[in-house]
Amino acid sequence: MRVRVGRELRDEFLAACQSDDKPAAQVIREFMRAYVTGCIGPSRNNKPTEGEEEHADR
């Protein structure tokens, strides 16, 4: 999986992970698990809000 993200957001994310003493990959996996179980994120019927873009490399 490849995710395109701006440099500023990437750097802020990595800094936040570092301050929590967690590897970025672990944080991403935790987010993905929470998202697919419905704990966070939009419902499956909602479309992305204005300004949100979805990119996926398969």
All heavy atoms as TSV, in Angstrom:
chain	resi	resn	atom	element	x	y	z
A	1	MET	N	N	0.851	-1.163	0.000
A	1	MET	CA	C	0.000	0.000	0.000
A	1	MET	C	C	0.898	1.227	0.000
A	1	MET	O	O	1.859	1.303	0.757
A	1	MET	CB	C	-0.894	0.006	1.251
A	1	MET	CG	C	-1.730	1.238	1.357
A	1	MET	SD	S	-2.710	1.375	2.874
A	1	MET	CE	C	-3.556	-0.143	2.900
A	2	ARG	N	N	0.548	2.171	-0.837
A	2	ARG	CA	C	1.266	3.440	-0.868
A	2	ARG	C	C	0.266	4.552	-0.642
A	2	ARG	O	O	-0.837	4.526	-1.183
A	2	ARG	CB	C	1.954	3.640	-2.207
A	2	ARG	CG	C	3.062	2.642	-2.396
A	2	ARG	CD	C	3.856	2.982	-3.601
A	2	ARG	NE	N	4.922	1.986	-3.708
A	2	ARG	CZ	C	5.517	1.671	-4.811
A	2	ARG	NH1	N	5.180	2.275	-5.917
A	2	ARG	NH2	N	6.460	0.766	-4.826
A	3	VAL	N	N	0.654	5.505	0.156
A	3	VAL	CA	C	-0.226	6.625	0.472
A	3	VAL	C	C	0.502	7.921	0.147
A	3	VAL	O	O	1.631	8.127	0.599
A	3	VAL	CB	C	-0.620	6.606	1.968
A	3	VAL	CG1	C	-1.500	7.790	2.308
A	3	VAL	CG2	C	-1.307	5.300	2.320
A	4	ARG	N	N	-0.124	8.760	-0.613
A	4	ARG	CA	C	0.456	10.063	-0.932
A	4	ARG	C	C	-0.014	11.063	0.114
A	4	ARG	O	O	-1.202	11.180	0.384
A	4	ARG	CB	C	0.017	10.524	-2.307
A	4	ARG	CG	C	0.553	9.642	-3.392
A	4	ARG	CD	C	0.089	10.123	-4.729
A	4	ARG	NE	N	0.473	9.119	-5.717
A	4	ARG	CZ	C	0.145	9.169	-6.975
A	4	ARG	NH1	N	-0.596	10.160	-7.424
A	4	ARG	NH2	N	0.543	8.231	-7.795
A	5	VAL	N	N	0.948	11.764	0.668
A	5	VAL	CA	C	0.628	12.751	1.695
A	5	VAL	C	C	1.650	13.887	1.583
A	5	VAL	O	O	2.811	13.653	1.222
A	5	VAL	CB	C	0.629	12.097	3.102
A	5	VAL	CG1	C	1.981	11.558	3.467
A	5	VAL	CG2	C	0.131	13.049	4.155
A	6	GLY	N	N	1.203	15.086	1.864
A	6	GLY	CA	C	2.100	16.232	1.801
A	6	GLY	C	C	3.221	16.133	2.830
A	6	GLY	O	O	3.064	15.513	3.883
A	7	ARG	N	N	4.337	16.739	2.507
A	7	ARG	CA	C	5.509	16.671	3.382
A	7	ARG	C	C	5.220	17.230	4.770
A	7	ARG	O	O	5.631	16.652	5.771
A	7	ARG	CB	C	6.675	17.423	2.749
A	7	ARG	CG	C	7.932	17.387	3.620
A	7	ARG	CD	C	9.107	17.827	2.871
A	7	ARG	NE	N	9.363	16.776	1.879
A	7	ARG	CZ	C	10.366	16.779	1.034
A	7	ARG	NH1	N	11.219	17.758	1.056
A	7	ARG	NH2	N	10.532	15.804	0.179
A	8	GLU	N	N	4.491	18.353	4.840
A	8	GLU	CA	C	4.204	18.963	6.140
A	8	GLU	C	C	3.374	18.036	7.028
A	8	GLU	O	O	3.691	17.836	8.200
A	8	GLU	CB	C	3.481	20.299	5.954
A	8	GLU	CG	C	3.247	21.036	7.252
A	8	GLU	CD	C	2.579	22.385	7.041
A	8	GLU	OE1	O	2.599	22.911	5.915
A	8	GLU	OE2	O	2.027	22.909	8.027
A	9	LEU	N	N	2.326	17.441	6.461
A	9	LEU	CA	C	1.493	16.512	7.231
A	9	LEU	C	C	2.301	15.292	7.657
A	9	LEU	O	O	2.198	14.833	8.798
A	9	LEU	CB	C	0.270	16.081	6.414
A	9	LEU	CG	C	-0.656	15.061	7.071
A	9	LEU	CD1	C	-1.192	15.581	8.404
A	9	LEU	CD2	C	-1.799	14.709	6.130
A	10	ARG	N	N	3.112	14.772	6.748
A	10	ARG	CA	C	3.962	13.618	7.062
A	10	ARG	C	C	4.885	13.940	8.235
A	10	ARG	O	O	4.983	13.158	9.184
A	10	ARG	CB	C	4.790	13.233	5.845
A	10	ARG	CG	C	5.757	12.099	6.100
A	10	ARG	CD	C	6.723	11.950	4.906
A	10	ARG	NE	N	7.747	10.980	5.189
A	10	ARG	CZ	C	8.877	11.243	5.827
A	10	ARG	NH1	N	9.121	12.459	6.270
A	10	ARG	NH2	N	9.765	10.298	6.043
A	11	ASP	N	N	5.550	15.075	8.165
A	11	ASP	CA	C	6.481	15.460	9.228
A	11	ASP	C	C	5.764	15.657	10.567
A	11	ASP	O	O	6.264	15.240	11.608
A	11	ASP	CB	C	7.247	16.724	8.844
A	11	ASP	CG	C	8.208	16.501	7.687
A	11	ASP	OD1	O	8.497	15.330	7.350
A	11	ASP	OD2	O	8.675	17.509	7.102
A	12	GLU	N	N	4.585	16.272	10.528
A	12	GLU	CA	C	3.805	16.472	11.762
A	12	GLU	C	C	3.357	15.131	12.339
A	12	GLU	O	O	3.381	14.925	13.547
A	12	GLU	CB	C	2.597	17.366	11.496
A	12	GLU	CG	C	2.972	18.804	11.234
A	12	GLU	CD	C	1.789	19.657	10.813
A	12	GLU	OE1	O	0.678	19.113	10.630
A	12	GLU	OE2	O	1.979	20.865	10.657
A	13	PHE	N	N	2.948	14.219	11.462
A	13	PHE	CA	C	2.518	12.896	11.900
A	13	PHE	C	C	3.671	12.137	12.550
A	13	PHE	O	O	3.522	11.562	13.627
A	13	PHE	CB	C	1.956	12.098	10.707
A	13	PHE	CG	C	1.600	10.682	11.045
A	13	PHE	CD1	C	0.481	10.396	11.817
A	13	PHE	CD2	C	2.376	9.620	10.584
A	13	PHE	CE1	C	0.145	9.082	12.130
A	13	PHE	CE2	C	2.047	8.310	10.889
A	13	PHE	CZ	C	0.930	8.044	11.667
A	14	LEU	N	N	4.828	12.142	11.897
A	14	LEU	CA	C	5.986	11.450	12.446
A	14	LEU	C	C	6.412	12.046	13.790
A	14	LEU	O	O	6.773	11.313	14.712
A	14	LEU	CB	C	7.147	11.476	11.451
A	14	LEU	CG	C	6.938	10.637	10.190
A	14	LEU	CD1	C	8.094	10.851	9.210
A	14	LEU	CD2	C	6.764	9.175	10.516
A	15	ALA	N	N	6.329	13.363	13.912
A	15	ALA	CA	C	6.672	14.018	15.184
A	15	ALA	C	C	5.689	13.610	16.280
A	15	ALA	O	O	6.089	13.350	17.421
A	15	ALA	CB	C	6.696	15.532	15.006
A	16	ALA	N	N	4.408	13.542	15.935
A	16	ALA	CA	C	3.395	13.136	16.911
A	16	ALA	C	C	3.616	11.687	17.342
A	16	ALA	O	O	3.499	11.358	18.526
A	16	ALA	CB	C	1.992	13.315	16.327
A	17	CYS	N	N	3.951	10.827	16.402
A	17	CYS	CA	C	4.227	9.428	16.731
A	17	CYS	C	C	5.436	9.338	17.654
A	17	CYS	O	O	5.431	8.590	18.639
A	17	CYS	CB	C	4.488	8.614	15.466
A	17	CYS	SG	S	3.022	8.380	14.445
A	18	GLN	N	N	6.452	10.111	17.327
A	18	GLN	CA	C	7.668	10.106	18.136
A	18	GLN	C	C	7.383	10.586	19.550
A	18	GLN	O	O	7.878	10.013	20.519
A	18	GLN	CB	C	8.713	11.012	17.484
A	18	GLN	CG	C	10.118	10.557	17.659
A	18	GLN	CD	C	11.063	11.353	16.784
A	18	GLN	OE1	O	10.841	12.534	16.505
A	18	GLN	NE2	N	12.127	10.708	16.343
A	19	SER	N	N	6.539	11.614	19.687
A	19	SER	CA	C	6.227	12.122	21.020
A	19	SER	C	C	5.412	11.113	21.831
A	19	SER	O	O	5.450	11.130	23.064
A	19	SER	CB	C	5.496	13.464	20.942
A	19	SER	OG	O	4.180	13.291	20.469
A	20	ASP	N	N	4.674	10.232	21.138
A	20	ASP	CA	C	3.933	9.164	21.811
A	20	ASP	C	C	4.765	7.898	21.959
A	20	ASP	O	O	4.268	6.885	22.458
A	20	ASP	CB	C	2.655	8.824	21.034
A	20	ASP	CG	C	1.574	9.862	21.201
A	20	ASP	OD1	O	1.659	10.671	22.146
A	20	ASP	OD2	O	0.637	9.865	20.385
A	21	ASP	N	N	6.011	7.951	21.476
A	21	ASP	CA	C	6.931	6.813	21.532
A	21	ASP	C	C	6.341	5.578	20.855
A	21	ASP	O	O	6.373	4.469	21.382
A	21	ASP	CB	C	7.320	6.500	22.981
A	21	ASP	CG	C	8.574	5.643	23.077
A	21	ASP	OD1	O	9.425	5.726	22.169
A	21	ASP	OD2	O	8.698	4.873	24.048
A	22	LYS	N	N	5.725	5.808	19.667
A	22	LYS	CA	C	5.139	4.720	18.880
A	22	LYS	C	C	5.651	4.816	17.452
A	22	LYS	O	O	5.746	5.912	16.898
A	22	LYS	CB	C	3.608	4.841	18.830
A	22	LYS	CG	C	2.899	4.520	20.102
A	22	LYS	CD	C	1.400	4.571	19.853
A	22	LYS	CE	C	0.621	4.118	21.052
A	22	LYS	NZ	N	-0.822	4.079	20.760
A	23	PRO	N	N	5.955	3.683	16.844
A	23	PRO	CA	C	6.322	3.703	15.420
A	23	PRO	C	C	5.116	4.139	14.575
A	23	PRO	O	O	3.964	3.798	14.879
A	23	PRO	CB	C	6.690	2.253	15.105
A	23	PRO	CG	C	6.818	1.561	16.426
A	23	PRO	CD	C	6.020	2.343	17.414
A	24	ALA	N	N	5.386	4.882	13.509
A	24	ALA	CA	C	4.316	5.355	12.633
A	24	ALA	C	C	3.487	4.197	12.088
A	24	ALA	O	O	2.260	4.287	12.009
A	24	ALA	CB	C	4.902	6.178	11.490
A	25	ALA	N	N	4.134	3.098	11.734
A	25	ALA	CA	C	3.405	1.946	11.185
A	25	ALA	C	C	2.397	1.401	12.193
A	25	ALA	O	O	1.284	1.011	11.821
A	25	ALA	CB	C	4.383	0.852	10.776
A	26	GLN	N	N	2.764	1.390	13.460
A	26	GLN	CA	C	1.841	0.903	14.496
A	26	GLN	C	C	0.625	1.818	14.596
A	26	GLN	O	O	-0.513	1.347	14.688
A	26	GLN	CB	C	2.558	0.840	15.845
A	26	GLN	CG	C	1.657	0.391	16.987
A	26	GLN	CD	C	2.376	0.401	18.341
A	26	GLN	OE1	O	3.596	0.492	18.404
A	26	GLN	NE2	N	1.606	0.316	19.392
A	27	VAL	N	N	0.842	3.121	14.547
A	27	VAL	CA	C	-0.268	4.077	14.637
A	27	VAL	C	C	-1.198	3.915	13.439
A	27	VAL	O	O	-2.431	3.921	13.586
A	27	VAL	CB	C	0.272	5.519	14.742
A	27	VAL	CG1	C	-0.858	6.533	14.701
A	27	VAL	CG2	C	1.100	5.687	16.010
A	28	ILE	N	N	-0.632	3.735	12.261
A	28	ILE	CA	C	-1.446	3.547	11.061
A	28	ILE	C	C	-2.266	2.261	11.167
A	28	ILE	O	O	-3.457	2.251	10.843
A	28	ILE	CB	C	-0.573	3.566	9.798
A	28	ILE	CG1	C	-0.012	4.970	9.597
A	28	ILE	CG2	C	-1.361	3.106	8.577
A	28	ILE	CD1	C	1.076	5.068	8.552
A	29	ARG	N	N	-1.650	1.179	11.638
A	29	ARG	CA	C	-2.392	-0.088	11.810
A	29	ARG	C	C	-3.526	0.086	12.817
A	29	ARG	O	O	-4.637	-0.421	12.596
A	29	ARG	CB	C	-1.456	-1.200	12.263
A	29	ARG	CG	C	-0.587	-1.767	11.171
A	29	ARG	CD	C	0.130	-3.029	11.597
A	29	ARG	NE	N	0.982	-2.829	12.755
A	29	ARG	CZ	C	2.262	-2.471	12.705
A	29	ARG	NH1	N	2.843	-2.270	11.544
A	29	ARG	NH2	N	2.966	-2.328	13.814
A	30	GLU	N	N	-3.284	0.796	13.926
A	30	GLU	CA	C	-4.332	1.026	14.927
A	30	GLU	C	C	-5.491	1.816	14.312
A	30	GLU	O	O	-6.664	1.498	14.543
A	30	GLU	CB	C	-3.760	1.774	16.131
A	30	GLU	CG	C	-2.828	0.938	16.976
A	30	GLU	CD	C	-2.088	1.745	18.033
A	30	GLU	OE1	O	-2.238	2.990	18.092
A	30	GLU	OE2	O	-1.327	1.121	18.809
A	31	PHE	N	N	-5.163	2.834	13.521
A	31	PHE	CA	C	-6.196	3.618	12.858
A	31	PHE	C	C	-7.012	2.734	11.912
A	31	PHE	O	O	-8.247	2.785	11.903
A	31	PHE	CB	C	-5.590	4.789	12.078
A	31	PHE	CG	C	-6.605	5.455	11.191
A	31	PHE	CD1	C	-7.493	6.375	11.710
A	31	PHE	CD2	C	-6.691	5.130	9.848
A	31	PHE	CE1	C	-8.443	6.968	10.894
A	31	PHE	CE2	C	-7.648	5.715	9.031
A	31	PHE	CZ	C	-8.524	6.633	9.563
A	32	MET	N	N	-6.328	1.920	11.125
A	32	MET	CA	C	-7.019	1.062	10.156
A	32	MET	C	C	-7.960	0.088	10.856
A	32	MET	O	O	-9.097	-0.113	10.412
A	32	MET	CB	C	-6.007	0.317	9.295
A	32	MET	CG	C	-5.243	1.223	8.349
A	32	MET	SD	S	-3.888	0.399	7.485
A	32	MET	CE	C	-4.804	-0.573	6.305
A	33	ARG	N	N	-7.494	-0.519	11.954
A	33	ARG	CA	C	-8.359	-1.445	12.702
A	33	ARG	C	C	-9.590	-0.733	13.243
A	33	ARG	O	O	-10.706	-1.240	13.160
A	33	ARG	CB	C	-7.572	-2.077	13.848
A	33	ARG	CG	C	-6.619	-3.144	13.405
A	33	ARG	CD	C	-5.944	-3.834	14.590
A	33	ARG	NE	N	-4.860	-4.673	14.121
A	33	ARG	CZ	C	-3.568	-4.391	14.266
A	33	ARG	NH1	N	-3.189	-3.307	14.906
A	33	ARG	NH2	N	-2.650	-5.200	13.787
A	34	ALA	N	N	-9.388	0.451	13.815
A	34	ALA	CA	C	-10.513	1.210	14.363
A	34	ALA	C	C	-11.481	1.627	13.255
A	34	ALA	O	O	-12.702	1.580	13.432
A	34	ALA	CB	C	-10.001	2.433	15.125
A	35	TYR	N	N	-10.960	1.994	12.119
A	35	TYR	CA	C	-11.800	2.436	11.009
A	35	TYR	C	C	-12.671	1.305	10.483
A	35	TYR	O	O	-13.868	1.479	10.274
A	35	TYR	CB	C	-10.924	3.006	9.893
A	35	TYR	CG	C	-11.705	3.734	8.841
A	35	TYR	CD1	C	-12.012	5.083	8.986
A	35	TYR	CD2	C	-12.146	3.080	7.696
A	35	TYR	CE1	C	-12.729	5.758	8.024
A	35	TYR	CE2	C	-12.870	3.748	6.730
A	35	TYR	CZ	C	-13.164	5.078	6.899
A	35	TYR	OH	O	-13.894	5.740	5.942
A	36	VAL	N	N	-12.082	0.131	10.264
A	36	VAL	CA	C	-12.862	-0.971	9.690
A	36	VAL	C	C	-13.866	-1.544	10.684
A	36	VAL	O	O	-14.867	-2.126	10.276
A	36	VAL	CB	C	-11.987	-2.102	9.108
A	36	VAL	CG1	C	-11.120	-1.593	7.989
A	36	VAL	CG2	C	-11.153	-2.776	10.168
A	37	THR	N	N	-13.621	-1.384	11.979
A	37	THR	CA	C	-14.598	-1.859	12.959
A	37	THR	C	C	-15.671	-0.817	13.241
A	37	THR	O	O	-16.603	-1.083	13.977
A	37	THR	CB	C	-13.917	-2.261	14.278
A	37	THR	OG1	O	-13.249	-1.132	14.828
A	37	THR	CG2	C	-12.956	-3.416	14.080
A	38	GLY	N	N	-15.535	0.366	12.621
A	38	GLY	CA	C	-16.555	1.393	12.770
A	38	GLY	C	C	-16.387	2.268	14.000
A	38	GLY	O	O	-17.265	3.059	14.311
A	39	CYS	N	N	-15.271	2.130	14.680
A	39	CYS	CA	C	-15.042	2.947	15.881
A	39	CYS	C	C	-14.770	4.401	15.532
A	39	CYS	O	O	-15.078	5.293	16.315
A	39	CYS	CB	C	-13.853	2.405	16.671
A	39	CYS	SG	S	-14.154	0.771	17.349
A	40	ILE	N	N	-14.172	4.655	14.381
A	40	ILE	CA	C	-13.891	6.015	13.942
A	40	ILE	C	C	-14.187	6.129	12.467
A	40	ILE	O	O	-14.314	5.129	11.772
A	40	ILE	CB	C	-12.414	6.424	14.190
A	40	ILE	CG1	C	-11.468	5.484	13.445
A	40	ILE	CG2	C	-12.090	6.472	15.653
A	40	ILE	CD1	C	-10.026	5.918	13.491
A	41	GLY	N	N	-14.293	7.343	11.982
A	41	GLY	CA	C	-14.473	7.587	10.560
A	41	GLY	C	C	-15.930	7.687	10.168
A	41	GLY	O	O	-16.833	7.442	10.962
A	42	PRO	N	N	-16.165	8.074	8.908
A	42	PRO	CA	C	-17.534	8.215	8.415
A	42	PRO	C	C	-18.206	6.864	8.259
A	42	PRO	O	O	-17.538	5.843	8.147
A	42	PRO	CB	C	-17.348	8.889	7.054
A	42	PRO	CG	C	-15.968	8.515	6.633
A	42	PRO	CD	C	-15.166	8.391	7.906
A	43	SER	N	N	-19.526	6.887	8.254
A	43	SER	CA	C	-20.241	5.635	8.006
A	43	SER	C	C	-19.988	5.204	6.575
A	43	SER	O	O	-19.582	5.987	5.731
A	43	SER	CB	C	-21.740	5.817	8.246
A	43	SER	OG	O	-22.307	6.584	7.204
A	44	ARG	N	N	-20.236	3.975	6.273
A	44	ARG	CA	C	-19.963	3.454	4.938
A	44	ARG	C	C	-20.858	4.093	3.869
A	44	ARG	O	O	-20.574	4.005	2.700
A	44	ARG	CB	C	-20.146	1.952	4.930
A	44	ARG	CG	C	-19.249	1.298	5.958
A	44	ARG	CD	C	-18.700	0.001	5.456
A	44	ARG	NE	N	-18.026	-0.767	6.476
A	44	ARG	CZ	C	-16.794	-0.536	6.893
A	44	ARG	NH1	N	-16.131	0.470	6.428
A	44	ARG	NH2	N	-16.226	-1.289	7.804
A	45	ASN	N	N	-21.947	4.740	4.262
A	45	ASN	CA	C	-22.860	5.349	3.300
A	45	ASN	C	C	-22.481	6.787	2.963
A	45	ASN	O	O	-23.020	7.352	2.030
A	45	ASN	CB	C	-24.291	5.330	3.844
A	45	ASN	CG	C	-24.792	3.908	4.027
A	45	ASN	OD1	O	-24.403	3.008	3.293
A	45	ASN	ND2	N	-25.627	3.694	5.011
A	46	ASN	N	N	-21.598	7.387	3.718
A	46	ASN	CA	C	-21.228	8.778	3.484
A	46	ASN	C	C	-20.172	8.883	2.404
A	46	ASN	O	O	-19.278	8.067	2.299
A	46	ASN	CB	C	-20.675	9.423	4.765
A	46	ASN	CG	C	-21.748	9.638	5.792
A	46	ASN	OD1	O	-22.940	9.631	5.471
A	46	ASN	ND2	N	-21.347	9.828	7.022
A	47	LYS	N	N	-20.276	9.948	1.612
A	47	LYS	CA	C	-19.266	10.243	0.618
A	47	LYS	C	C	-18.243	11.176	1.263
A	47	LYS	O	O	-18.551	11.841	2.250
A	47	LYS	CB	C	-19.916	10.924	-0.587
A	47	LYS	CG	C	-20.852	10.010	-1.340
A	47	LYS	CD	C	-21.449	10.708	-2.523
A	47	LYS	CE	C	-22.393	9.758	-3.243
A	47	LYS	NZ	N	-23.028	10.388	-4.385
A	48	PRO	N	N	-17.023	11.254	0.709
A	48	PRO	CA	C	-16.035	12.177	1.261
A	48	PRO	C	C	-16.564	13.598	1.249
A	48	PRO	O	O	-17.311	13.990	0.350
A	48	PRO	CB	C	-14.848	12.043	0.307
A	48	PRO	CG	C	-15.040	10.728	-0.384
A	48	PRO	CD	C	-16.530	10.506	-0.420
A	49	THR	N	N	-16.195	14.355	2.275
A	49	THR	CA	C	-16.624	15.740	2.336
A	49	THR	C	C	-15.842	16.560	1.336
A	49	THR	O	O	-14.815	16.133	0.813
A	49	THR	CB	C	-16.414	16.326	3.748
A	49	THR	OG1	O	-15.018	16.238	4.063
A	49	THR	CG2	C	-17.236	15.589	4.769
A	50	GLU	N	N	-16.320	17.765	1.065
A	50	GLU	CA	C	-15.660	18.634	0.101
A	50	GLU	C	C	-14.196	18.835	0.497
A	50	GLU	O	O	-13.885	19.093	1.651
A	50	GLU	CB	C	-16.376	19.983	0.052
A	50	GLU	CG	C	-15.844	20.895	-1.017
A	50	GLU	CD	C	-16.633	22.174	-1.105
A	50	GLU	OE1	O	-17.837	22.161	-0.814
A	50	GLU	OE2	O	-16.025	23.186	-1.461
A	51	GLY	N	N	-13.316	18.685	-0.450
A	51	GLY	CA	C	-11.903	18.849	-0.169
A	51	GLY	C	C	-11.195	17.537	0.162
A	51	GLY	O	O	-9.983	17.468	0.113
A	52	GLU	N	N	-11.930	16.511	0.493
A	52	GLU	CA	C	-11.320	15.202	0.767
A	52	GLU	C	C	-11.127	14.483	-0.552
A	52	GLU	O	O	-11.982	14.496	-1.411
A	52	GLU	CB	C	-12.214	14.334	1.646
A	52	GLU	CG	C	-12.081	14.574	3.105
A	52	GLU	CD	C	-12.899	13.553	3.909
A	52	GLU	OE1	O	-13.756	12.869	3.326
A	52	GLU	OE2	O	-12.668	13.469	5.122
A	53	GLU	N	N	-9.980	13.872	-0.694
A	53	GLU	CA	C	-9.720	13.094	-1.892
A	53	GLU	C	C	-9.284	11.707	-1.454
A	53	GLU	O	O	-8.601	11.550	-0.466
A	53	GLU	CB	C	-8.617	13.725	-2.723
A	53	GLU	CG	C	-9.013	15.083	-3.283
A	53	GLU	CD	C	-7.889	15.688	-4.119
A	53	GLU	OE1	O	-7.022	14.922	-4.589
A	53	GLU	OE2	O	-7.887	16.895	-4.278
A	54	GLU	N	N	-9.689	10.735	-2.218
A	54	GLU	CA	C	-9.258	9.379	-1.938
A	54	GLU	C	C	-8.293	8.945	-3.017
A	54	GLU	O	O	-8.574	9.086	-4.188
A	54	GLU	CB	C	-10.460	8.423	-1.890
A	54	GLU	CG	C	-11.381	8.705	-0.728
A	54	GLU	CD	C	-12.518	7.717	-0.678
A	54	GLU	OE1	O	-12.430	6.679	-1.337
A	54	GLU	OE2	O	-13.482	7.997	0.038
A	55	HIS	N	N	-7.131	8.450	-2.604
A	55	HIS	CA	C	-6.136	7.935	-3.528
A	55	HIS	C	C	-5.779	6.542	-3.084
A	55	HIS	O	O	-5.542	6.297	-1.911
A	55	HIS	CB	C	-4.872	8.797	-3.519
A	55	HIS	CG	C	-5.097	10.193	-3.958
A	55	HIS	ND1	N	-5.174	10.548	-5.277
A	55	HIS	CD2	C	-5.282	11.341	-3.270
A	55	HIS	CE1	C	-5.393	11.846	-5.371
A	55	HIS	NE2	N	-5.453	12.341	-4.164
A	56	ALA	N	N	-5.701	5.644	-4.016
A	56	ALA	CA	C	-5.289	4.275	-3.664
A	56	ALA	C	C	-4.450	3.714	-4.786
A	56	ALA	O	O	-4.819	3.799	-5.951
A	56	ALA	CB	C	-6.508	3.395	-3.433
A	57	ASP	N	N	-3.309	3.190	-4.433
A	57	ASP	CA	C	-2.475	2.468	-5.399
A	57	ASP	C	C	-2.698	0.989	-5.142
A	57	ASP	O	O	-2.545	0.529	-4.031
A	57	ASP	CB	C	-0.995	2.793	-5.180
A	57	ASP	CG	C	-0.669	4.215	-5.566
A	57	ASP	OD1	O	-1.408	4.837	-6.343
A	57	ASP	OD2	O	0.367	4.708	-5.100
A	58	ARG	N	N	-3.040	0.286	-6.162
A	58	ARG	CA	C	-3.298	-1.153	-5.993
A	58	ARG	C	C	-2.298	-1.965	-6.721
A	58	ARG	O	O	-1.788	-1.719	-7.686
A	58	ARG	CB	C	-4.704	-1.486	-6.487
A	58	ARG	CG	C	-5.713	-0.824	-5.622
A	58	ARG	CD	C	-7.076	-1.146	-6.099
A	58	ARG	NE	N	-7.992	-0.273	-5.347
A	58	ARG	CZ	C	-9.269	-0.285	-5.504
A	58	ARG	NH1	N	-9.841	-1.097	-6.342
A	58	ARG	NH2	N	-10.023	0.514	-4.813
